[in-house]
Amino acid sequence: MTFQPPPLPDPDVVEAVHAEERGPVAESIGLEPVGAKDWLAILPIRIAAAVGIPLIGGLLLFWAFTFLRDADANKAVIVVVAIVVGVFGVFGLYWAMDFVNEQLPDQWKARIRPWIFAGPAVAILVLFLVWPTINTIWSSFLDAKGQEFVGLDNYQYAFTEDVMLQSFRNNLIWLVVGTAFTVGLGLLVATLVDRLGRRAETIAKSLVFLPMAISFVGASVVWNFIYSFRPEGSAQIGLLNAVWTGLGGEPQFWLSLEPWNNLLLIVVLVWLQTGFTMVVLSSAIKGVDGSLLEAARIDGASEIQIFWKVIIPTIKSTIVVVTTTMVILILKVFDIIWVMTSGQYSTEVIASRMIREMINFGNKGRGAAIAVILLLAVVPIMIMNVRRFREEEALR
């Protein structure tokens, strides 16, 4: 006689229980339904579990950081506090909340446990993402001091003033040129290094990926030295001017040459991000079925034809994901412009203009309106990325 395991509950039934938590459906699988009074009793506990962990954790970290900065505190105690709070603090907090949950009635445990583990993440997202977004949207309809309602005046400024139109134009240049070169060069390098030996491939990838270890600000400082300008007759410490004057040209203030200065700034982004696109696309290329490549070669296809007719269609979804990722990054680009030109010489972009309006000029309304425009530009691309991820997951 063989052992027959008990049948699993139907997924539709489970979904109905989670959605409704009531009635004969719950009883059919042995789960006690929750009445209106019980539901109202559970709700405060759920909210307390979701909000309580971040709140207690925040207070614990605040106390720990305050204590660690105390110059008179015992060094040994400081080490113990740092280890306990840093390593065991979060674990202990979740363990304690789960222990409390175990003391509740059986019909409440399963309904509160998800709020203990997933609730804090949702609460933190609401506090640091959803609420600031709502507040920014509201502030975009207020005046410079954020006190009086001015309607669409800030948006009218954003879409009519020359400085804003110039920012939109520059961002469009960054999007087209920056995305094309980062993705194009990343794909080219990934394809070429895939034909090298393992050791040579590792070295080549490491060299191309190395700039990714540098922050945007650090890279901007490095390239400031490359574009550095000194008057004619002085020693040129900038690499580009040293080469240019060595060839017989006059020293140039490269970052003031319009519109080429925008392209020179884009070079910094390309230098930084090509390594990222190369690594992702190289992984996709290695996933191409070798039998397809071999069959194409047997049929007499050249390497260029294989690249365009076999490799590109196969990794198309990865190219789209990398491209949309770069578009989102470029829409938010700020550090390079701020460090290298401070938005002067017609190099302003949307993000730098937002900071200038809000911080430099103290105009909260205009800064918020520009932030909302930037958000509206990013959201559709993010939605497209999520949909593509779901489509890929559905095919697996």
N, C-alpha and C positions, 0 to 999 in steps of 0.2 A: 504493500500500500504506500503510495507516494504521498509526500507532504504537499498540500496545496496552500500556498500563502493566501492570506485574506485579500480580497480585491481592493485595489486602491480607489479612493473616492473619485468620482467623475470630475474632471477639471472645471466643467461648466457649473457643477454644483458648488465646488469650492469657491469659484469666482462669485457666484450668487450670494454665498454666505458672507464673504468679505465685503460685498457691495451693500447687502441689506442687513446682515447680522440679526435676522429675525425669522419667526414663523416656522412652518413645517419643514422647509428645506434644511434648516440647521438641525432639526430633530432627526431627520432621515439619516444623517451621518454621525449622530451621537453627540452633536455639539449643542449645548444648552443655549437657546435663544436669549437675546438680551432685550429686555423691555425698555420702554421709554425712560423709566426712572433709573434703571441700571445704566443705561447709555449716558444719561446726564451725570451719573455718579462717576462713570469711567472718564468722561471728557476732561475734567480738571486734572485727573491723574496723568492722562496722556499729555496734556499741555505742560504739566509740571515736569514730566520725564523729558520732553523735547527741549524745553527751555532751561530746565534746572541744571542739566549737565554743562552746557556752555557757560551758564552763569556761575556755577560753583567752580568750574575750571578756570574761568577768568579771574575770579577772586583769589583762587589758589595761586595762579601765576603772578598776579599783582603782588600778593604777599611775599611770594618767593623772590621776585625780582627786587622788591624793596629790601628784603633781608639780605640778599646777596650783595647789594650795594652799600651795606652798612660796614664802614671801615673798622668799627670797634668789635664786630662779631668774631667769634672764635673760628679760625680757619678750618678746623676739622669739622665743625658743625656746618659751615658753609658747603663743604664738599658733600656731606651727607644729605643736606637739603637739596642740593643740585641733583644728586643721583636719584633721590626718592621722587622728587617732583618731575624731573625730566624723563626718567625711565619708567617709574612705576605709577606716576600720578594719574595719567589718563586711564591706564589699565585698572587701577584700583577704583577709580571713579565709576567706570562702567560696571566693574564687578559688584560694587556696592549697590548700584541702581538695579542690577539684575537680581541681587540677593533680596532687595526689598520687594521686587516684583514677584519672587517666589513665595512670599508670605501672603500674597493676595489670594482671594478665592479662585478656584480652578477656572471658572468661566471667564475670568478677567485676564489671566496670565497671557494667553496667546494674543489677545487683542491689544495689550499694552507693550509687550516686548518689542515689536517693530518700532514703536515710538521712542523706545530707549536707545536703540542702536542707529536708526535712520533719522529720527526726529532732530537730534542736535545738528546734523549736517544741514537739514532743511531750515532749521531756525537760524543758523549762521548765514546761509544763503539769503534768507529773507532780510536779515539785519544788515548785511554788508553789500548786498546786490540789489534786491528788489526794492527795499525802502529808499536807498540813495537814487535809484533810477526814477522812482515816482517823485521824489523831492526835486530832482533835477528838471523833470518835465514841468512841474509846477513853477519852479523858479524861472524857467524860460519865458514865462508870461508876466514876469514882474520887472520892475525898474532896476536901475543899477544897484541900489541898496537892498533890493529884495523886499520892498515894503508895499509899493503900490502896483496894482494890476495895470499893465499897459497893452494887453492883448497880443497882437501879432507884430508889434513894432520891432522886436528883436529879430524875428525871422525876416521881416522886410529889410532890415539892415544887412542880415547875412546874405541875402540874395540880390542886393542892389549895389552895395558899396564896392568900389573898385578894388580895395585891398582884399575883400573876401572873394571876389570873382577871380582875382589873381591867385589866391590860395587854392581855390577849386581847380584852376588850370594847372597849377604846379602839382597838385595831388594826382591829376589825370596823367601828367607826364610820368610821375613816379610809378603809377599803376601800370601803364603800358610798357615803359622801358625797363623799370625795375623787375616786374614780374617776368617779362620775356627773357631777360638776360639771366636772372637767377635760375629759372626753370630750364631754359635752353642750355646754359653752360653746365648745370647739374646733370642734365640728361646726356650731354656730350661726354663729359668726364666719366660718368657712370658706364657708358657704353664702351669707351676706350679702355678703361682700367679693367673691365671684365675680360678683356683679351690678354691681359698680362698674367704672368705667373703669380702664385699666391703671395710670395714675399714682396715682389715689386708692386702688386696691387695694394697690399697693406701699407707700404711706404707712401705710395701715391695718394691713397685715400686719407692717410694721416695728415699729409702736408696740406691737402685741400680743406680738410675739416678743421685744421688747427685754429683758424680765425674765430671759429664758433666759441672758443674758450674765452674770448675777449668780449667785454661788455660793449654796448653801443657807444657809451661815453668814452671808454678807453680807446676804441677803434677811431673815434672822431679825433681824439688828441693825437694819435699816431699819424692820421692822414692830414692833420693840420700842419705837421712838420713837413710832410711831403709837398703840400701846396704852399708852404711858407714863402713870403715875398719880402725882399729887401730892395731898397732903391739901387739904381744902376751905379756901379762903382764899388758897392759893398760886397762882401763875401756872401754868396747865396747858400744858406743852410738848408733850404728846401730842395729835395731831390729833383722835383720836376723842373724848377728854375735852374738848378745846377746843370741839368742835361740840356735844357733849352738854350741857356747862355753859352754852354760849351759848343753848341752847334752854330753859334753866331747870332742868335736872337737876343732881343732885349728882355729883361726880367718882367714877368707879368704878375699882376695881382689876380690870380686865377679865379678866386672865389667872388670877384666882382664883375667878371665878364658874363654879361647876359646874352643869350639864355644858357650858355654853356656851363655856367656855374651849377645849375640844377643837375646837369648830367654828371658833373664831377662829384657832386654829393651822392648821386645814385651809385657811383662806382664803389663807395664805401659800403653801401648796403649789399651790393652784389658780392663784394669780397667777403663779407661776413656770412651771407646766407647760402652761397653756392654749395658749401660743404653739407649743409642740412639737406638740400634738395638732392645732392649727389647720393648721400647715404640711403635715403628713402627710395629713390629710383633705382639704385644699384640692387637693393633687396628685391624689388619688383622684377628687374631684368633676370636675376638669378632664379626667379620662380617660373620663368617661361619654360614650357615643356621642351626638352632637348630634342624630342622626336620631330616636333614641328620644324625646328631649325635644320635638322638633318634632312628632312624630306624636302625642304625648300632648296637646300644645296644640291641634292640629287637631281632635282628638277631643273637645275642650271641657274638658279637665282643668284644674283650678285649680292655682296654684303650690304650694299646700299639698299637694294630691293628688299632684302631680309629685314633690314632696320625699319623701313617704312611700311612694308606689307605684313610683317609678322610681329616684330617686337612692339612697335607703337600701338597697334590695335589690341594686343594682349595686355599691355600695362596702361591702357587708356584711363581706367578708373583711378589708378594711382596718380597719374599725371594731373587729373582733374582735382584730386584731393590736395596735392602739393600746390597747385596753382591757386586754389581758393585760400589755402593757408597763407600763402605769400600775399595775396590781395588783402586779407584781413590785417596782416602785419604792416603792410605799406600804408593802409588807410590810417593806422594809428601812429605812424612814424613821427618822431618828435625829437629824440635825443641828438641825432646827427645834425639836424638843422640848428638846434638851439646852441650846441657846442661850437659849431664851425662858423656860422654866420649870424646867429641870433635872429634869423628871419630877415636880415638886411639884403640889399641888392636883389630884390624881387625873388627871394627864395622861401617866402612864407608858405606854410602848408596849413591844413585845417587844424591839426592838433596844436601846432605852435601858436596859431592865432587864438585858439581857445584859451591857452595858458596866458597869453599876453593880455587878452581882454579881462580875464578873471583875476589874475594876480597883479600884473603891472598896472592896469588901468582901474582895477577895483570894480569893474562892471559885471556883477554877478549874473544879471539877466542875459546879457549878450553871450557871456561865456557858457551859460547853461544852454542857450539856444543852439550854439555851435556844437556843444556836446550831444544834444539830441539829434542834430543832423548827422553827426558822425555815427551815432548809434543806429539810426535808420539806414545808413549806408552799409553797416556791418551785418545787421540782423538777417537780411535776405540771403547773404552768402553763407552765414552760419546755418540757416535752415536748409539750404541746398546741400551743405556738407552732411548734416544729420540724415537727410533723406537718402543720400547716396550710401551712407554707412548702413542704413536699414535695408536698402536694396541688396547690398553685398551680403549682409547677414542672412537675408531670405534665400539667397542662392546657395548658401553653404549647407 
